[in-house]
Amino acid sequence: MSKPAVKRHLEGVLPLLCEWVGASATAESRARAWAAGDLICCLRRIVGPSIFRGRLTPAQAAAIATSDAVPKEL
């Protein structure tokens, strides 16, 4: 996917991804959290870390920062 295409759809998928990375009650939700974390990492890499951060609400940024399922930025 191209950077412009990702940027067009980012706000649509971020709420769901941020919800999923916070879930950890069951094995299924843990698997979903890790998959969402990997996708967040890929999207962040495509659009760039600063653009990605700029699209997050404070609650979404907190969910990503506190989740162990999201690989941290280098």
N, CA, C, O and CB atoms as a CASP TS submission, in Angstrom:
PFRMAT TS
TARGET T0000
AUTHOR 0000-0000-0000
METHOD Language model
MODEL 1
PARENT N/A
ATOM      1  N   MET     1       0.835  -1.168   0.000  1.00  0.00           N
ATOM      2  CA  MET     1       0.000   0.000   0.000  1.00  0.00           C
ATOM      3  C   MET     1       0.884   1.235   0.000  1.00  0.00           C
ATOM      4  O   MET     1       1.939   1.254   0.634  1.00  0.00           O
ATOM      5  CB  MET     1      -0.952  -0.005   1.203  1.00  0.00           C
ATOM      6  N   SER     2       0.456   2.250  -0.702  1.00  0.00           N
ATOM      7  CA  SER     2       1.240   3.476  -0.770  1.00  0.00           C
ATOM      8  C   SER     2       0.989   4.340   0.468  1.00  0.00           C
ATOM      9  O   SER     2      -0.012   4.176   1.165  1.00  0.00           O
ATOM     10  CB  SER     2       0.902   4.262  -2.052  1.00  0.00           C
ATOM     11  N   LYS     3       1.905   5.246   0.719  1.00  0.00           N
ATOM     12  CA  LYS     3       1.791   6.152   1.863  1.00  0.00           C
ATOM     13  C   LYS     3       0.505   6.968   1.806  1.00  0.00           C
ATOM     14  O   LYS     3      -0.184   7.060   2.823  1.00  0.00           O
ATOM     15  CB  LYS     3       2.996   7.086   1.918  1.00  0.00           C
ATOM     16  N   PRO     4       0.138   7.577   0.649  1.00  0.00           N
ATOM     17  CA  PRO     4      -1.123   8.328   0.602  1.00  0.00           C
ATOM     18  C   PRO     4      -2.352   7.456   0.896  1.00  0.00           C
ATOM     19  O   PRO     4      -3.289   7.905   1.556  1.00  0.00           O
ATOM     20  CB  PRO     4      -1.279   8.976  -0.762  1.00  0.00           C
ATOM     21  N   ALA     5      -2.346   6.234   0.413  1.00  0.00           N
ATOM     22  CA  ALA     5      -3.478   5.337   0.672  1.00  0.00           C
ATOM     23  C   ALA     5      -3.582   5.005   2.156  1.00  0.00           C
ATOM     24  O   ALA     5      -4.680   4.984   2.714  1.00  0.00           O
ATOM     25  CB  ALA     5      -3.339   4.043  -0.148  1.00  0.00           C
ATOM     26  N   VAL     6      -2.465   4.749   2.785  1.00  0.00           N
ATOM     27  CA  VAL     6      -2.466   4.451   4.218  1.00  0.00           C
ATOM     28  C   VAL     6      -2.960   5.659   4.999  1.00  0.00           C
ATOM     29  O   VAL     6      -3.769   5.513   5.915  1.00  0.00           O
ATOM     30  CB  VAL     6      -1.055   4.039   4.697  1.00  0.00           C
ATOM     31  N   LYS     7      -2.483   6.849   4.651  1.00  0.00           N
ATOM     32  CA  LYS     7      -2.886   8.057   5.369  1.00  0.00           C
ATOM     33  C   LYS     7      -4.386   8.307   5.247  1.00  0.00           C
ATOM     34  O   LYS     7      -5.010   8.795   6.190  1.00  0.00           O
ATOM     35  CB  LYS     7      -2.113   9.264   4.844  1.00  0.00           C
ATOM     36  N   ARG     8      -4.973   7.976   4.090  1.00  0.00           N
ATOM     37  CA  ARG     8      -6.417   8.171   3.885  1.00  0.00           C
ATOM     38  C   ARG     8      -7.256   7.300   4.812  1.00  0.00           C
ATOM     39  O   ARG     8      -8.348   7.700   5.216  1.00  0.00           O
ATOM     40  CB  ARG     8      -6.784   7.872   2.439  1.00  0.00           C
ATOM     41  N   HIS     9      -6.763   6.126   5.148  1.00  0.00           N
ATOM     42  CA  HIS     9      -7.552   5.171   5.920  1.00  0.00           C
ATOM     43  C   HIS     9      -7.108   5.028   7.376  1.00  0.00           C
ATOM     44  O   HIS     9      -7.706   4.265   8.135  1.00  0.00           O
ATOM     45  CB  HIS     9      -7.494   3.837   5.258  1.00  0.00           C
ATOM     46  N   LEU    10      -6.086   5.742   7.760  1.00  0.00           N
ATOM     47  CA  LEU    10      -5.511   5.571   9.095  1.00  0.00           C
ATOM     48  C   LEU    10      -6.519   5.841  10.214  1.00  0.00           C
ATOM     49  O   LEU    10      -6.631   5.047  11.148  1.00  0.00           O
ATOM     50  CB  LEU    10      -4.317   6.486   9.257  1.00  0.00           C
ATOM     51  N   GLU    11      -7.251   6.953  10.129  1.00  0.00           N
ATOM     52  CA  GLU    11      -8.199   7.282  11.192  1.00  0.00           C
ATOM     53  C   GLU    11      -9.321   6.261  11.315  1.00  0.00           C
ATOM     54  O   GLU    11      -9.916   6.109  12.382  1.00  0.00           O
ATOM     55  CB  GLU    11      -8.787   8.648  10.950  1.00  0.00           C
ATOM     56  N   GLY    12      -9.608   5.565  10.224  1.00  0.00           N
ATOM     57  CA  GLY    12     -10.658   4.554  10.264  1.00  0.00           C
ATOM     58  C   GLY    12     -10.262   3.293  11.007  1.00  0.00           C
ATOM     59  O   GLY    12     -11.114   2.651  11.620  1.00  0.00           O
ATOM     60  N   VAL    13      -8.993   2.922  10.967  1.00  0.00           N
ATOM     61  CA  VAL    13      -8.557   1.673  11.601  1.00  0.00           C
ATOM     62  C   VAL    13      -7.916   1.883  12.971  1.00  0.00           C
ATOM     63  O   VAL    13      -7.857   0.949  13.770  1.00  0.00           O
ATOM     64  CB  VAL    13      -7.582   0.960  10.701  1.00  0.00           C
ATOM     65  N   LEU    14      -7.440   3.083  13.252  1.00  0.00           N
ATOM     66  CA  LEU    14      -6.746   3.305  14.526  1.00  0.00           C
ATOM     67  C   LEU    14      -7.594   3.016  15.763  1.00  0.00           C
ATOM     68  O   LEU    14      -7.087   2.400  16.701  1.00  0.00           O
ATOM     69  CB  LEU    14      -6.268   4.717  14.588  1.00  0.00           C
ATOM     70  N   PRO    15      -8.864   3.433  15.810  1.00  0.00           N
ATOM     71  CA  PRO    15      -9.638   3.125  17.027  1.00  0.00           C
ATOM     72  C   PRO    15      -9.723   1.629  17.324  1.00  0.00           C
ATOM     73  O   PRO    15      -9.576   1.215  18.474  1.00  0.00           O
ATOM     74  CB  PRO    15     -11.040   3.685  16.899  1.00  0.00           C
ATOM     75  N   LEU    16      -9.954   0.837  16.315  1.00  0.00           N
ATOM     76  CA  LEU    16     -10.060  -0.601  16.508  1.00  0.00           C
ATOM     77  C   LEU    16      -8.717  -1.209  16.908  1.00  0.00           C
ATOM     78  O   LEU    16      -8.659  -2.044  17.811  1.00  0.00           O
ATOM     79  CB  LEU    16     -10.581  -1.266  15.238  1.00  0.00           C
ATOM     80  N   LEU    17      -7.647  -0.800  16.246  1.00  0.00           N
ATOM     81  CA  LEU    17      -6.326  -1.319  16.584  1.00  0.00           C
ATOM     82  C   LEU    17      -5.951  -0.975  18.018  1.00  0.00           C
ATOM     83  O   LEU    17      -5.414  -1.814  18.741  1.00  0.00           O
ATOM     84  CB  LEU    17      -5.277  -0.769  15.622  1.00  0.00           C
ATOM     85  N   CYS    18      -6.231   0.248  18.427  1.00  0.00           N
ATOM     86  CA  CYS    18      -5.895   0.664  19.796  1.00  0.00           C
ATOM     87  C   CYS    18      -6.740  -0.073  20.826  1.00  0.00           C
ATOM     88  O   CYS    18      -6.269  -0.362  21.926  1.00  0.00           O
ATOM     89  CB  CYS    18      -6.085   2.176  19.956  1.00  0.00           C
ATOM     90  N   GLU    19      -7.970  -0.374  20.479  1.00  0.00           N
ATOM     91  CA  GLU    19      -8.816  -1.176  21.372  1.00  0.00           C
ATOM     92  C   GLU    19      -8.244  -2.581  21.509  1.00  0.00           C
ATOM     93  O   GLU    19      -8.181  -3.128  22.610  1.00  0.00           O
ATOM     94  CB  GLU    19     -10.273  -1.237  20.844  1.00  0.00           C
ATOM     95  N   TRP    20      -7.831  -3.154  20.400  1.00  0.00           N
ATOM     96  CA  TRP    20      -7.315  -4.521  20.412  1.00  0.00           C
ATOM     97  C   TRP    20      -5.999  -4.647  21.161  1.00  0.00           C
ATOM     98  O   TRP    20      -5.793  -5.647  21.849  1.00  0.00           O
ATOM     99  CB  TRP    20      -7.137  -5.013  19.002  1.00  0.00           C
ATOM    100  N   VAL    21      -5.095  -3.671  21.057  1.00  0.00           N
ATOM    101  CA  VAL    21      -3.801  -3.814  21.751  1.00  0.00           C
ATOM    102  C   VAL    21      -3.961  -3.740  23.261  1.00  0.00           C
ATOM    103  O   VAL    21      -3.072  -4.163  23.999  1.00  0.00           O
ATOM    104  CB  VAL    21      -2.824  -2.732  21.287  1.00  0.00           C
ATOM    105  N   GLY    22      -5.073  -3.212  23.721  1.00  0.00           N
ATOM    106  CA  GLY    22      -5.312  -3.142  25.158  1.00  0.00           C
ATOM    107  C   GLY    22      -5.955  -4.387  25.734  1.00  0.00           C
ATOM    108  O   GLY    22      -6.003  -4.548  26.953  1.00  0.00           O
ATOM    109  N   ALA    23      -6.450  -5.270  24.881  1.00  0.00           N
ATOM    110  CA  ALA    23      -7.152  -6.468  25.353  1.00  0.00           C
ATOM    111  C   ALA    23      -6.161  -7.595  25.643  1.00  0.00           C
ATOM    112  O   ALA    23      -5.256  -7.857  24.851  1.00  0.00           O
ATOM    113  CB  ALA    23      -8.195  -6.932  24.312  1.00  0.00           C
ATOM    114  N   SER    24      -6.343  -8.251  26.779  1.00  0.00           N
ATOM    115  CA  SER    24      -5.435  -9.359  27.102  1.00  0.00           C
ATOM    116  C   SER    24      -6.076 -10.406  27.995  1.00  0.00           C
ATOM    117  O   SER    24      -5.365 -11.148  28.673  1.00  0.00           O
ATOM    118  CB  SER    24      -4.192  -8.829  27.771  1.00  0.00           C
ATOM    119  N   ALA    25      -7.388 -10.486  28.015  1.00  0.00           N
ATOM    120  CA  ALA    25      -8.065 -11.388  28.940  1.00  0.00           C
ATOM    121  C   ALA    25      -7.966 -12.855  28.532  1.00  0.00           C
ATOM    122  O   ALA    25      -7.820 -13.729  29.387  1.00  0.00           O
ATOM    123  CB  ALA    25      -9.509 -11.001  29.057  1.00  0.00           C
ATOM    124  N   THR    26      -8.044 -13.126  27.244  1.00  0.00           N
ATOM    125  CA  THR    26      -8.036 -14.517  26.788  1.00  0.00           C
ATOM    126  C   THR    26      -6.890 -14.734  25.798  1.00  0.00           C
ATOM    127  O   THR    26      -6.254 -13.785  25.339  1.00  0.00           O
ATOM    128  CB  THR    26      -9.395 -14.890  26.136  1.00  0.00           C
ATOM    129  N   ALA    27      -6.651 -15.981  25.490  1.00  0.00           N
ATOM    130  CA  ALA    27      -5.602 -16.291  24.515  1.00  0.00           C
ATOM    131  C   ALA    27      -5.942 -15.693  23.153  1.00  0.00           C
ATOM    132  O   ALA    27      -5.054 -15.211  22.451  1.00  0.00           O
ATOM    133  CB  ALA    27      -5.409 -17.816  24.394  1.00  0.00           C
ATOM    134  N   GLU    28      -7.218 -15.721  22.775  1.00  0.00           N
ATOM    135  CA  GLU    28      -7.637 -15.138  21.498  1.00  0.00           C
ATOM    136  C   GLU    28      -7.411 -13.631  21.478  1.00  0.00           C
ATOM    137  O   GLU    28      -6.943 -13.084  20.479  1.00  0.00           O
ATOM    138  CB  GLU    28      -9.112 -15.448  21.228  1.00  0.00           C
ATOM    139  N   SER    29      -7.740 -12.963  22.574  1.00  0.00           N
ATOM    140  CA  SER    29      -7.542 -11.510  22.605  1.00  0.00           C
ATOM    141  C   SER    29      -6.054 -11.154  22.641  1.00  0.00           C
ATOM    142  O   SER    29      -5.664 -10.107  22.122  1.00  0.00           O
ATOM    143  CB  SER    29      -8.258 -10.901  23.821  1.00  0.00           C
ATOM    144  N   ARG    30      -5.226 -11.995  23.237  1.00  0.00           N
ATOM    145  CA  ARG    30      -3.773 -11.754  23.225  1.00  0.00           C
ATOM    146  C   ARG    30      -3.233 -11.881  21.808  1.00  0.00           C
ATOM    147  O   ARG    30      -2.404 -11.078  21.380  1.00  0.00           O
ATOM    148  CB  ARG    30      -3.040 -12.744  24.168  1.00  0.00           C
ATOM    149  N   ALA    31      -3.704 -12.892  21.080  1.00  0.00           N
ATOM    150  CA  ALA    31      -3.274 -13.058  19.687  1.00  0.00           C
ATOM    151  C   ALA    31      -3.710 -11.863  18.852  1.00  0.00           C
ATOM    152  O   ALA    31      -2.953 -11.378  18.011  1.00  0.00           O
ATOM    153  CB  ALA    31      -3.845 -14.362  19.091  1.00  0.00           C
ATOM    154  N   ARG    32      -4.928 -11.392  19.083  1.00  0.00           N
ATOM    155  CA  ARG    32      -5.429 -10.211  18.375  1.00  0.00           C
ATOM    156  C   ARG    32      -4.599  -8.980  18.733  1.00  0.00           C
ATOM    157  O   ARG    32      -4.301  -8.158  17.866  1.00  0.00           O
ATOM    158  CB  ARG    32      -6.916  -9.967  18.711  1.00  0.00           C
ATOM    159  N   ALA    33      -4.229  -8.853  19.996  1.00  0.00           N
ATOM    160  CA  ALA    33      -3.429  -7.708  20.432  1.00  0.00           C
ATOM    161  C   ALA    33      -2.068  -7.698  19.743  1.00  0.00           C
ATOM    162  O   ALA    33      -1.606  -6.647  19.299  1.00  0.00           O
ATOM    163  CB  ALA    33      -3.249  -7.729  21.956  1.00  0.00           C
ATOM    164  N   TRP    34      -1.426  -8.855  19.653  1.00  0.00           N
ATOM    165  CA  TRP    34      -0.109  -8.923  19.002  1.00  0.00           C
ATOM    166  C   TRP    34      -0.217  -8.660  17.507  1.00  0.00           C
ATOM    167  O   TRP    34       0.661  -8.018  16.930  1.00  0.00           O
ATOM    168  CB  TRP    34       0.538 -10.291  19.243  1.00  0.00           C
ATOM    169  N   ALA    35      -1.289  -9.150  16.864  1.00  0.00           N
ATOM    170  CA  ALA    35      -1.486  -8.877  15.436  1.00  0.00           C
ATOM    171  C   ALA    35      -1.727  -7.387  15.211  1.00  0.00           C
ATOM    172  O   ALA    35      -1.195  -6.807  14.264  1.00  0.00           O
ATOM    173  CB  ALA    35      -2.673  -9.702  14.879  1.00  0.00           C
ATOM    174  N   ALA    36      -2.521  -6.769  16.074  1.00  0.00           N
ATOM    175  CA  ALA    36      -2.777  -5.336  15.971  1.00  0.00           C
ATOM    176  C   ALA    36      -1.489  -4.547  16.216  1.00  0.00           C
ATOM    177  O   ALA    36      -1.235  -3.544  15.548  1.00  0.00           O
ATOM    178  CB  ALA    36      -3.870  -4.907  16.973  1.00  0.00           C
ATOM    179  N   GLY    37      -0.686  -4.998  17.166  1.00  0.00           N
ATOM    180  CA  GLY    37       0.589  -4.336  17.443  1.00  0.00           C
ATOM    181  C   GLY    37       1.529  -4.384  16.252  1.00  0.00           C
ATOM    182  O   GLY    37       2.200  -3.398  15.943  1.00  0.00           O
ATOM    183  N   ASP    38       1.580  -5.526  15.584  1.00  0.00           N
ATOM    184  CA  ASP    38       2.412  -5.647  14.378  1.00  0.00           C
ATOM    185  C   ASP    38       1.919  -4.718  13.280  1.00  0.00           C
ATOM    186  O   ASP    38       2.721  -4.089  12.590  1.00  0.00           O
ATOM    187  CB  ASP    38       2.421  -7.097  13.871  1.00  0.00           C
ATOM    188  N   LEU    39       0.595  -4.627  13.113  1.00  0.00           N
ATOM    189  CA  LEU    39       0.038  -3.750  12.090  1.00  0.00           C
ATOM    190  C   LEU    39       0.313  -2.287  12.425  1.00  0.00           C
ATOM    191  O   LEU    39       0.625  -1.498  11.533  1.00  0.00           O
ATOM    192  CB  LEU    39      -1.469  -3.988  11.943  1.00  0.00           C
ATOM    193  N   ILE    40       0.201  -1.920  13.688  1.00  0.00           N
ATOM    194  CA  ILE    40       0.525  -0.549  14.107  1.00  0.00           C
ATOM    195  C   ILE    40       1.972  -0.227  13.759  1.00  0.00           C
ATOM    196  O   ILE    40       2.267   0.857  13.255  1.00  0.00           O
ATOM    197  CB  ILE    40       0.282  -0.363  15.628  1.00  0.00           C
ATOM    198  N   CYS    41       2.867  -1.158  14.026  1.00  0.00           N
ATOM    199  CA  CYS    41       4.281  -0.962  13.719  1.00  0.00           C
ATOM    200  C   CYS    41       4.485  -0.750  12.218  1.00  0.00           C
ATOM    201  O   CYS    41       5.235   0.136  11.809  1.00  0.00           O
ATOM    202  CB  CYS    41       5.107  -2.166  14.204  1.00  0.00           C
ATOM    203  N   CYS    42       3.818  -1.560  11.405  1.00  0.00           N
ATOM    204  CA  CYS    42       3.944  -1.431   9.943  1.00  0.00           C
ATOM    205  C   CYS    42       3.376  -0.101   9.445  1.00  0.00           C
ATOM    206  O   CYS    42       3.991   0.567   8.614  1.00  0.00           O
ATOM    207  CB  CYS    42       3.227  -2.595   9.243  1.00  0.00           C
ATOM    208  N   LEU    43       2.216   0.276   9.949  1.00  0.00           N
ATOM    209  CA  LEU    43       1.613   1.551   9.535  1.00  0.00           C
ATOM    210  C   LEU    43       2.492   2.729   9.941  1.00  0.00           C
ATOM    211  O   LEU    43       2.661   3.681   9.179  1.00  0.00           O
ATOM    212  CB  LEU    43       0.210   1.708  10.149  1.00  0.00           C
ATOM    213  N   ARG    44       3.047   2.655  11.143  1.00  0.00           N
ATOM    214  CA  ARG    44       3.937   3.713  11.634  1.00  0.00           C
ATOM    215  C   ARG    44       5.167   3.839  10.739  1.00  0.00           C
ATOM    216  O   ARG    44       5.637   4.945  10.470  1.00  0.00           O
ATOM    217  CB  ARG    44       4.365   3.429  13.088  1.00  0.00           C
ATOM    218  N   ARG    45       5.681   2.709  10.285  1.00  0.00           N
ATOM    219  CA  ARG    45       6.842   2.704   9.401  1.00  0.00           C
ATOM    220  C   ARG    45       6.494   3.289   8.030  1.00  0.00           C
ATOM    221  O   ARG    45       7.304   4.012   7.450  1.00  0.00           O
ATOM    222  CB  ARG    45       7.383   1.278   9.245  1.00  0.00           C
ATOM    223  N   ILE    46       5.311   2.991   7.509  1.00  0.00           N
ATOM    224  CA  ILE    46       4.909   3.472   6.183  1.00  0.00           C
ATOM    225  C   ILE    46       4.712   4.985   6.173  1.00  0.00           C
ATOM    226  O   ILE    46       5.253   5.675   5.309  1.00  0.00           O
ATOM    227  CB  ILE    46       3.622   2.777   5.733  1.00  0.00           C
ATOM    228  N   VAL    47       3.934   5.507   7.134  1.00  0.00           N
ATOM    229  CA  VAL    47       3.622   6.943   7.105  1.00  0.00           C
ATOM    230  C   VAL    47       4.666   7.794   7.814  1.00  0.00           C
ATOM    231  O   VAL    47       4.718   9.007   7.613  1.00  0.00           O
ATOM    232  CB  VAL    47       2.272   7.187   7.734  1.00  0.00           C
ATOM    233  N   GLY    48       5.484   7.177   8.630  1.00  0.00           N
ATOM    234  CA  GLY    48       6.488   7.907   9.399  1.00  0.00           C
ATOM    235  C   GLY    48       6.014   8.098  10.831  1.00  0.00           C
ATOM    236  O   GLY    48       4.825   8.309  11.071  1.00  0.00           O
ATOM    237  N   PRO    49       6.934   8.028  11.779  1.00  0.00           N
ATOM    238  CA  PRO    49       6.552   8.093  13.193  1.00  0.00           C
ATOM    239  C   PRO    49       5.868   9.394  13.594  1.00  0.00           C
ATOM    240  O   PRO    49       4.921   9.369  14.380  1.00  0.00           O
ATOM    241  CB  PRO    49       7.762   7.901  14.044  1.00  0.00           C
ATOM    242  N   SER    50       6.321  10.522  13.075  1.00  0.00           N
ATOM    243  CA  SER    50       5.716  11.791  13.497  1.00  0.00           C
ATOM    244  C   SER    50       4.314  11.960  12.929  1.00  0.00           C
ATOM    245  O   SER    50       3.427  12.456  13.624  1.00  0.00           O
ATOM    246  CB  SER    50       6.592  12.966  13.066  1.00  0.00           C
ATOM    247  N   ILE    51       4.093  11.556  11.677  1.00  0.00           N
ATOM    248  CA  ILE    51       2.753  11.630  11.101  1.00  0.00           C
ATOM    249  C   ILE    51       1.830  10.675  11.847  1.00  0.00           C
ATOM    250  O   ILE    51       0.686  11.018  12.145  1.00  0.00           O
ATOM    251  CB  ILE    51       2.779  11.295   9.586  1.00  0.00           C
ATOM    252  N   PHE    52       2.322   9.481  12.149  1.00  0.00           N
ATOM    253  CA  PHE    52       1.521   8.502  12.873  1.00  0.00           C
ATOM    254  C   PHE    52       1.113   9.055  14.236  1.00  0.00           C
ATOM    255  O   PHE    52      -0.061   8.999  14.602  1.00  0.00           O
ATOM    256  CB  PHE    52       2.297   7.184  13.039  1.00  0.00           C
ATOM    257  N   ARG    53       2.072   9.587  14.986  1.00  0.00           N
ATOM    258  CA  ARG    53       1.772  10.168  16.308  1.00  0.00           C
ATOM    259  C   ARG    53       0.774  11.303  16.202  1.00  0.00           C
ATOM    260  O   ARG    53      -0.085  11.457  17.070  1.00  0.00           O
ATOM    261  CB  ARG    53       3.052  10.671  16.978  1.00  0.00           C
ATOM    262  N   GLY    54       0.876  12.102  15.144  1.00  0.00           N
ATOM    263  CA  GLY    54      -0.028  13.228  14.965  1.00  0.00           C
ATOM    264  C   GLY    54      -1.464  12.819  14.704  1.00  0.00           C
ATOM    265  O   GLY    54      -2.380  13.613  14.923  1.00  0.00           O
ATOM    266  N   ARG    55      -1.678  11.613  14.246  1.00  0.00           N
ATOM    267  CA  ARG    55      -3.035  11.132  13.960  1.00  0.00           C
ATOM    268  C   ARG    55      -3.701  10.483  15.171  1.00  0.00           C
ATOM    269  O   ARG    55      -4.891  10.173  15.123  1.00  0.00           O
ATOM    270  CB  ARG    55      -2.998  10.140  12.818  1.00  0.00           C
ATOM    271  N   LEU    56      -2.957  10.275  16.248  1.00  0.00           N
ATOM    272  CA  LEU    56      -3.486   9.605  17.433  1.00  0.00           C
ATOM    273  C   LEU    56      -4.170  10.576  18.379  1.00  0.00           C
ATOM    274  O   LEU    56      -3.735  11.716  18.535  1.00  0.00           O
ATOM    275  CB  LEU    56      -2.377   8.882  18.162  1.00  0.00           C
ATOM    276  N   THR    57      -5.247  10.116  19.009  1.00  0.00           N
ATOM    277  CA  THR    57      -5.836  10.866  20.107  1.00  0.00           C
ATOM    278  C   THR    57      -4.978  10.582  21.343  1.00  0.00           C
ATOM    279  O   THR    57      -4.201   9.627  21.337  1.00  0.00           O
ATOM    280  CB  THR    57      -7.356  10.473  20.341  1.00  0.00           C
ATOM    281  N   PRO    58      -5.101  11.382  22.390  1.00  0.00           N
ATOM    282  CA  PRO    58      -4.337  11.090  23.609  1.00  0.00           C
ATOM    283  C   PRO    58      -4.625   9.688  24.174  1.00  0.00           C
ATOM    284  O   PRO    58      -3.716   9.019  24.666  1.00  0.00           O
ATOM    285  CB  PRO    58      -4.646  12.139  24.669  1.00  0.00           C
ATOM    286  N   ALA    59      -5.867   9.254  24.104  1.00  0.00           N
ATOM    287  CA  ALA    59      -6.211   7.926  24.615  1.00  0.00           C
ATOM    288  C   ALA    59      -5.564   6.829  23.764  1.00  0.00           C
ATOM    289  O   ALA    59      -5.095   5.826  24.303  1.00  0.00           O
ATOM    290  CB  ALA    59      -7.743   7.742  24.644  1.00  0.00           C
ATOM    291  N   GLN    60      -5.536   7.011  22.450  1.00  0.00           N
ATOM    292  CA  GLN    60      -4.902   6.032  21.574  1.00  0.00           C
ATOM    293  C   GLN    60      -3.403   5.989  21.803  1.00  0.00           C
ATOM    294  O   GLN    60      -2.809   4.911  21.837  1.00  0.00           O
ATOM    295  CB  GLN    60      -5.200   6.350  20.114  1.00  0.00           C
ATOM    296  N   ALA    61      -2.792   7.145  21.959  1.00  0.00           N
ATOM    297  CA  ALA    61      -1.352   7.195  22.227  1.00  0.00           C
ATOM    298  C   ALA    61      -1.023   6.485  23.536  1.00  0.00           C
ATOM    299  O   ALA    61      -0.016   5.783  23.628  1.00  0.00           O
ATOM    300  CB  ALA    61      -0.861   8.654  22.277  1.00  0.00           C
ATOM    301  N   ALA    62      -1.869   6.668  24.544  1.00  0.00           N
ATOM    302  CA  ALA    62      -1.650   6.003  25.832  1.00  0.00           C
ATOM    303  C   ALA    62      -1.813   4.496  25.707  1.00  0.00           C
ATOM    304  O   ALA    62      -1.041   3.740  26.296  1.00  0.00           O
ATOM    305  CB  ALA    62      -2.618   6.546  26.888  1.00  0.00           C
ATOM    306  N   ALA    63      -2.807   4.050  24.945  1.00  0.00           N
ATOM    307  CA  ALA    63      -3.023   2.606  24.767  1.00  0.00           C
ATOM    308  C   ALA    63      -1.825   1.963  24.080  1.00  0.00           C
ATOM    309  O   ALA    63      -1.405   0.871  24.461  1.00  0.00           O
ATOM    310  CB  ALA    63      -4.304   2.345  23.948  1.00  0.00           C
ATOM    311  N   ILE    64      -1.277   2.626  23.078  1.00  0.00           N
ATOM    312  CA  ILE    64      -0.119   2.093  22.365  1.00  0.00           C
ATOM    313  C   ILE    64       1.116   2.113  23.253  1.00  0.00           C
ATOM    314  O   ILE    64       1.889   1.155  23.265  1.00  0.00           O
ATOM    315  CB  ILE    64       0.138   2.892  21.082  1.00  0.00           C
ATOM    316  N   ALA    65       1.305   3.197  23.996  1.00  0.00           N
ATOM    317  CA  ALA    65       2.491   3.331  24.841  1.00  0.00           C
ATOM    318  C   ALA    65       2.524   2.305  25.975  1.00  0.00           C
ATOM    319  O   ALA    65       3.598   1.860  26.378  1.00  0.00           O
ATOM    320  CB  ALA    65       2.554   4.729  25.420  1.00  0.00           C
ATOM    321  N   THR    66       1.361   1.933  26.483  1.00  0.00           N
ATOM    322  CA  THR    66       1.326   1.023  27.626  1.00  0.00           C
ATOM    323  C   THR    66       1.187  -0.445  27.236  1.00  0.00           C
ATOM    324  O   THR    66       1.274  -1.324  28.094  1.00  0.00           O
ATOM    325  CB  THR    66       0.198   1.401  28.531  1.00  0.00           C
ATOM    326  N   SER    67       0.974  -0.714  25.963  1.00  0.00           N
ATOM    327  CA  SER    67       0.781  -2.097  25.522  1.00  0.00           C
ATOM    328  C   SER    67       2.117  -2.791  25.287  1.00  0.00           C
ATOM    329  O   SER    67       3.026  -2.224  24.680  1.00  0.00           O
ATOM    330  CB  SER    67      -0.063  -2.139  24.244  1.00  0.00           C
ATOM    331  N   ASP    68       2.222  -4.006  25.766  1.00  0.00           N
ATOM    332  CA  ASP    68       3.422  -4.797  25.485  1.00  0.00           C
ATOM    333  C   ASP    68       3.313  -5.486  24.128  1.00  0.00           C
ATOM    334  O   ASP    68       4.260  -6.140  23.693  1.00  0.00           O
ATOM    335  CB  ASP    68       3.650  -5.840  26.591  1.00  0.00           C
ATOM    336  N   ALA    69       2.177  -5.347  23.459  1.00  0.00           N
ATOM    337  CA  ALA    69       1.970  -5.997  22.165  1.00  0.00           C
ATOM    338  C   ALA    69       2.448  -5.134  20.991  1.00  0.00           C
ATOM    339  O   ALA    69       2.511  -5.612  19.858  1.00  0.00           O
ATOM    340  CB  ALA    69       0.498  -6.331  21.987  1.00  0.00           C
ATOM    341  N   VAL    70       2.780  -3.884  21.252  1.00  0.00           N
ATOM    342  CA  VAL    70       3.216  -2.977  20.192  1.00  0.00           C
ATOM    343  C   VAL    70       4.740  -2.818  20.274  1.00  0.00           C
ATOM    344  O   VAL    70       5.261  -2.360  21.291  1.00  0.00           O
ATOM    345  CB  VAL    70       2.498  -1.586  20.311  1.00  0.00           C
ATOM    346  N   PRO    71       5.452  -3.194  19.205  1.00  0.00           N
ATOM    347  CA  PRO    71       6.898  -2.971  19.212  1.00  0.00           C
ATOM    348  C   PRO    71       7.209  -1.478  19.362  1.00  0.00           C
ATOM    349  O   PRO    71       6.601  -0.641  18.695  1.00  0.00           O
ATOM    350  CB  PRO    71       7.536  -3.527  17.917  1.00  0.00           C
ATOM    351  N   LYS    72       8.125  -1.165  20.208  1.00  0.00           N
ATOM    352  CA  LYS    72       8.483   0.234  20.464  1.00  0.00           C
ATOM    353  C   LYS    72       9.301   0.795  19.322  1.00  0.00           C
ATOM    354  O   LYS    72      10.033   0.079  18.639  1.00  0.00           O
ATOM    355  CB  LYS    72       9.258   0.366  21.777  1.00  0.00           C
ATOM    356  N   GLU    73       9.157   2.110  19.131  1.00  0.00           N
ATOM    357  CA  GLU    73       9.940   2.795  18.097  1.00  0.00           C
ATOM    358  C   GLU    73      11.412   2.774  18.481  1.00  0.00           C
ATOM    359  O   GLU    73      11.760   2.836  19.661  1.00  0.00           O
ATOM    360  CB  GLU    73       9.448   4.257  17.899  1.00  0.00           C
ATOM    361  N   LEU    74      12.252   2.687  17.496  1.00  0.00           N
ATOM    362  CA  LEU    74      13.695   2.702  17.754  1.00  0.00           C
ATOM    363  C   LEU    74      14.221   4.106  17.758  1.00  0.00           C
ATOM    364  O   LEU    74      15.417   4.317  17.959  1.00  0.00           O
ATOM    365  CB  LEU    74      14.441   1.875  16.723  1.00  0.00           C
TER
END
